Amino acid sequence: MAKNSPEGKLKTASEALEHVSAAADAAKESLNDLKEAFSSIDDKYETLDNLTVGTREWQEALIEVNSAIMDLVDEYPELASAVTVDKNGVMHISEEAKEEVLNKKMVAVA
């Protein structure tokens, strides 16, 4: 079957469509992973907020929060400049930076 034949062109178009579909699925999955990561961090903040500052449990929760933030920054380096640390050593990412990264991901999906 020649590439220029109708069958060849159809096969080429079908393969291209499969690649585009796979890329779109990967982008959607990446967006969902990012949303889940932000949600997980929010849950960790809630846990931290319900503990007494300085206790062993609080320190363990602090490590979980900060580790999750660092992991996210490793994956999305553009968030690094939006990370702040409060007086208790808790890392935070600005809401604006979160929205910006989510919006970029949504554009990639569209």
Secondary structure, DSSP 8 states (H G I E B T S, - for coil): --TTSHHHHHHHHHHHHHHHHHHHHHHHHHHHHHHHHHHHHHHHHHHHHTS-TTSHHHHHHHHHHHHHHHHHHHH-GGGGGGEEE-TTS-EEE-HHHHHHHHHHHHHHH-
